[in-house]
């Protein structure tokens, strides 16, 4: 049995009062085009896959607000991709909240070289501008993934579903409805959040639309996420919790869990792995040595001073050290990491930094 905590009514009311005050006292420039939803949504249910790619690229070309000087390149980063077409075993990747298909470029290309047919899709509300998250919904995300799973399964002998973060919830729910799925690859599973804003989000989507407004400088993901996006994620948590409460996942699963993940409750992930995933060939890679991990986990220490790594973060599990944006010589630095203002300024100035999850350095 899975026991989930829901806030008492008095706490919800109190939190509502606090948020109401914030709405009237904060300076949220939500009238800016970047934080306004487009009149249409990104195309989703289109086949064949190359036609879907073209439709998404065209829509992004019209509606995306770029963060740099190369709008065409940014559209490419956010457009669904595939490689290894024609191979008999397929893997469909589903990204996380605020993210894009680019997150799977490194691992996708590696898998294609090993003989797999890989596809990565774009969930509605993503890839264009944060304002489009105002129209996001869990049901649309699940339906989008379900459509492409069903279409992909027509062309391969075996199909695996892979997810990152929120995408892991979508993957588990989809697999529970499709016994023919051959297995799951789950990176930074987001079965249970660490932040109160997520389980409260469904109550406050209209009251407090933007819990954070940040400068947008990342071409592959949003820095700002609308409350509607957090609410959609929470509904995915509720959905996967219901599935895992009622069923043991019968397909084999590979989980990669960064122990220092500040976004999700990793110890709960470990408990669910032990109790709700029942295939004898399951594997879990636990990135860290300090917290309790499942007894069968393969542990990998991630305190690596030689590379200035303090711990593995939520995002780190997908990117190669050679990735041009997020790798060791990458051009993107995420400096807002819960550290002192001095260290933030050092990071923004391009000085030597240590790498890790929120609050480590």
C-alpha positions in Angstrom: 0.0 0.0 0.0 1.2 3.5 -0.9 0.3 6.2 1.7 0.3 9.7 0.3 0.2 12.9 2.4 -2.3 15.5 1.5 -2.4 18.9 3.2 -5.1 19.5 5.7 -7.9 22.0 4.8 -6.7 24.6 7.2 -3.2 24.6 5.6 -4.6 24.9 2.2 -6.7 27.9 3.3 -3.7 29.5 5.0 -1.5 29.0 2.0 -4.3 30.5 -0.2 -4.2 33.6 1.9 -0.5 33.9 1.6 -0.6 33.4 -2.2 -3.3 36.0 -2.5 -1.1 38.5 -0.8 1.7 37.6 -3.1 -0.4 38.1 -6.1 -1.2 41.7 -5.2 2.3 42.5 -3.9 4.5 40.9 -6.5 5.5 42.5 -9.8 4.8 39.7 -12.3 5.0 41.0 -15.9 2.7 38.4 -17.2 1.5 40.6 -20.1 4.9 40.1 -21.8 4.5 37.9 -25.0 7.0 35.4 -23.5 4.6 34.7 -20.6 1.4 34.7 -22.7 0.0 31.5 -24.2 -0.3 31.2 -28.0 -3.7 30.9 -29.6 -2.9 27.4 -30.7 -1.0 24.4 -29.3 1.9 22.5 -30.7 0.8 19.6 -33.0 0.8 16.2 -31.4 -1.1 13.4 -33.0 0.3 13.3 -36.5 1.8 10.3 -38.4 4.1 9.3 -39.9 6.8 10.5 -37.6 8.6 12.6 -40.1 5.4 14.5 -40.9 5.0 15.1 -37.1 8.5 16.5 -36.9 7.9 18.9 -39.8 4.6 20.0 -38.3 6.2 20.7 -34.9 9.2 22.5 -36.4 6.8 24.7 -38.5 4.7 25.5 -35.4 7.8 26.3 -33.3 9.2 28.5 -36.1 6.1 30.6 -35.9 5.5 30.6 -32.2 8.8 30.1 -30.3 10.3 33.2 -28.8 14.0 32.6 -29.0 16.4 33.3 -26.1 19.4 34.0 -28.3 20.4 35.1 -31.8 19.9 31.8 -33.7 16.2 31.2 -33.8 16.4 28.3 -36.3 19.0 26.4 -34.2 16.7 26.8 -31.2 13.8 25.3 -33.1 16.0 22.4 -34.0 16.9 21.7 -30.4 13.3 21.6 -29.4 11.9 19.6 -32.3 11.2 15.9 -31.9 13.9 13.6 -33.4 14.6 10.1 -34.3 17.6 7.9 -35.3 18.2 4.3 -36.1 15.1 4.1 -38.2 14.3 0.5 -39.3 15.9 -1.3 -36.3 13.6 -3.9 -34.8 13.7 -2.6 -31.2 12.3 0.8 -30.5 12.7 3.2 -27.5 10.3 6.2 -27.1 11.6 9.0 -24.9 9.3 11.3 -22.9 10.9 14.5 -21.4 10.3 16.3 -18.1 8.6 19.4 -16.9 9.9 22.5 -18.8 12.3 20.4 -20.8 12.7 19.4 -24.5 13.7 16.4 -26.7 17.2 17.8 -26.7 17.7 16.2 -23.2 17.8 12.8 -24.9 20.3 13.6 -27.7 23.3 12.1 -26.1 21.8 8.9 -24.8 19.6 8.6 -27.9 22.5 8.7 -30.3 24.4 6.2 -28.2 21.5 3.8 -28.3 21.0 4.2 -32.0 24.7 3.2 -32.6 24.0 0.1 -30.6 21.1 -0.9 -32.9 18.0 0.7 -31.4 15.4 2.8 -33.2 15.0 5.9 -31.0 12.3 8.6 -31.0 11.9 11.6 -28.7 8.6 13.6 -28.7 7.7 17.1 -27.5 4.9 17.4 -24.9 2.3 20.3 -25.4 3.3 23.5 -23.6 7.0 22.9 -24.1 9.7 24.0 -26.6 8.2 27.4 -27.5 7.9 29.9 -24.6 7.0 29.6 -20.9 3.5 31.2 -21.5 2.4 28.1 -23.4 2.6 26.2 -20.2 -0.5 28.1 -19.1 -2.4 25.6 -21.4 -0.5 22.5 -20.2 -2.4 19.5 -18.9 -1.4 16.1 -17.7 -4.2 14.5 -19.8 -2.7 16.1 -23.0 0.8 14.9 -22.0 -0.4 11.3 -21.4 -2.5 11.3 -24.6 0.5 12.6 -26.7 2.8 9.9 -25.3 0.1 7.2 -25.7 -0.5 8.2 -29.4 3.2 8.0 -30.3 3.7 4.8 -28.3 0.9 3.1 -30.3 2.1 4.5 -33.6 5.7 3.4 -32.9 4.6 -0.1 -31.9 3.3 -0.7 -35.4 6.9 -0.5 -36.8 9.0 -2.5 -34.3 9.1 -6.0 -32.8 9.8 -4.7 -29.3 9.1 -1.2 -27.8 10.6 0.3 -24.6 9.4 3.5 -23.1 12.0 5.8 -21.6 11.3 8.9 -19.4 13.1 11.6 -17.6 11.6 13.2 -14.4 7.9 13.9 -15.1 8.3 11.7 -18.2 8.9 8.7 -15.9 5.4 9.0 -14.5 3.9 9.2 -18.0 6.0 6.2 -19.0 4.8 4.0 -16.1 1.2 4.9 -16.6 1.4 4.2 -20.3 3.1 0.8 -19.7 0.5 -0.2 -17.2 -2.1 0.2 -19.9 -0.1 -1.7 -22.5 1.2 -5.2 -21.4 3.0 -5.5 -24.8 5.6 -2.9 -23.8 8.9 -4.7 -23.4 10.4 -2.5 -20.6 11.0 0.8 -19.0 14.1 3.1 -18.8 13.5 5.7 -16.0 15.9 8.5 -15.4 15.6 10.6 -12.2 12.1 9.2 -11.5 9.8 11.9 -10.2 7.2 9.6 -8.4 7.1 11.9 -5.4 8.1 15.6 -5.2 10.2 17.2 -2.6 8.4 20.6 -2.9 5.1 21.7 -1.4 4.4 23.9 -4.4 3.7 20.8 -6.5 1.0 19.1 -4.4 -0.6 22.5 -3.7 -0.4 23.7 -7.3 -3.7 22.3 -8.5 -5.5 24.5 -6.0 -3.9 27.7 -7.1 -3.5 27.7 -10.9 -5.9 30.6 -11.4 -4.9 32.4 -8.2 -1.2 32.5 -8.6 -0.2 31.8 -12.2 3.6 32.3 -11.9 5.3 31.0 -8.8 8.6 32.0 -10.4 9.5 34.4 -13.2 13.1 34.1 -14.3 15.1 35.5 -17.2 15.0 33.1 -20.1 18.5 32.2 -21.4 18.4 28.5 -21.9 17.5 27.3 -25.5 16.6 23.8 -24.4 14.3 24.3 -21.4 12.3 27.0 -19.5 13.7 28.8 -16.5 10.2 29.9 -15.5 7.4 27.4 -15.0 3.7 28.4 -14.7 1.7 27.1 -11.8 -0.4 25.2 -14.4 2.8 23.2 -15.3 3.4 22.3 -11.6 -0.3 21.3 -11.4 0.0 19.1 -14.5 3.1 17.4 -12.9 1.2 16.8 -9.7 -1.6 15.1 -11.6 1.0 12.8 -13.1 2.2 12.0 -9.6 -1.4 11.2 -8.6 -1.8 9.0 -11.7 1.4 7.0 -11.2 0.7 6.7 -7.5 -2.7 5.2 -8.3 -1.2 2.8 -10.8 1.5 1.6 -8.3 -1.0 1.2 -5.5 -3.1 -1.1 -7.6 -0.5 -3.0 -9.7 3.0 -4.3 -9.5 4.8 -3.3 -12.7 5.4 -6.5 -14.6 7.8 -5.2 -17.3 11.6 -5.0 -16.6 12.8 -1.6 -15.6 16.1 0.2 -15.4 16.2 3.1 -13.0 18.9 5.7 -12.7 18.6 7.6 -9.4 20.8 10.5 -8.4 21.0 10.3 -4.6 21.4 14.1 -4.2 18.4 14.9 -6.3 16.8 17.9 -4.7 13.7 17.7 -6.9 12.2 14.4 -5.9 12.1 12.1 -2.8 14.7 9.6 -3.9 14.2 7.3 -0.8 10.6 6.9 -1.7 11.6 6.1 -5.2 13.9 3.4 -3.8 11.0 2.0 -1.7 8.7 1.8 -4.7 11.4 0.1 -6.7 11.7 -2.6 -4.1 7.9 -3.1 -3.6 6.1 -2.2 -6.9 8.5 -3.3 -9.7 8.5 -7.0 -9.7 10.5 -8.3 -12.7 13.5 -10.4 -11.9 15.7 -8.6 -14.4 15.1 -5.1 -12.9 18.2 -3.0 -12.4 18.7 0.3 -10.5 21.8 2.5 -10.7 22.1 4.6 -7.5 24.3 7.6 -7.9 25.7 8.2 -4.4 26.7 6.3 -1.3 25.1 8.2 1.6 21.4 7.6 1.6 19.5 4.4 1.9 19.3 2.6 -1.5 17.6 -0.7 -2.4 19.7 -3.7 -1.4 20.2 -4.7 -5.0 21.2 -1.3 -6.3 24.5 -0.8 -8.1 26.0 2.2 -6.3 28.3 4.7 -8.1 30.1 7.3 -5.9 29.5 10.8 -7.3 31.8 12.9 -5.1 34.6 13.4 -7.7 36.9 16.2 -6.6 39.2 15.7 -9.7 36.2 16.9 -11.9 34.8 19.3 -9.3 31.7 17.2 -8.9 30.1 17.2 -5.4 27.1 15.0 -6.3 24.9 14.0 -9.2 22.0 16.3 -9.8 18.5 15.7 -11.2 19.5 16.8 -14.7 23.0 15.3 -14.8 22.0 11.7 -15.6 21.3 12.3 -19.3 24.3 14.4 -20.5 27.6 13.3 -21.8 30.8 15.1 -20.5 31.3 16.1 -24.1 27.8 17.7 -24.5 28.3 21.1 -26.1 25.7 22.8 -23.9 25.9 20.9 -20.6 29.2 19.0 -20.7 32.5 19.9 -19.0 33.2 22.6 -21.6 29.5 23.4 -22.2 28.2 26.9 -22.9 25.3 26.7 -20.5 25.8 27.3 -16.8 22.9 27.0 -14.4 24.2 29.3 -11.7 21.0 29.7 -9.6 21.7 26.8 -7.3 20.9 27.8 -3.8 24.4 29.0 -3.0 25.7 32.4 -1.7 25.4 35.5 -3.9 29.2 35.6 -4.1 29.4 32.1 -5.5 26.5 32.8 -7.9 28.4 35.8 -9.2 31.6 33.7 -9.6 29.6 31.2 -11.7 28.0 33.9 -13.8 31.4 35.4 -14.4 32.7 32.2 -15.9 35.0 31.4 -13.0 35.9 27.9 -11.8 32.9 26.2 -10.1 31.9 22.9 -8.5 29.0 20.9 -9.9 26.1 19.4 -8.0 22.4 19.5 -7.1 20.6 22.5 -5.5 22.2 23.6 -2.3 25.4 21.5 -2.5 27.8 24.2 -3.4 
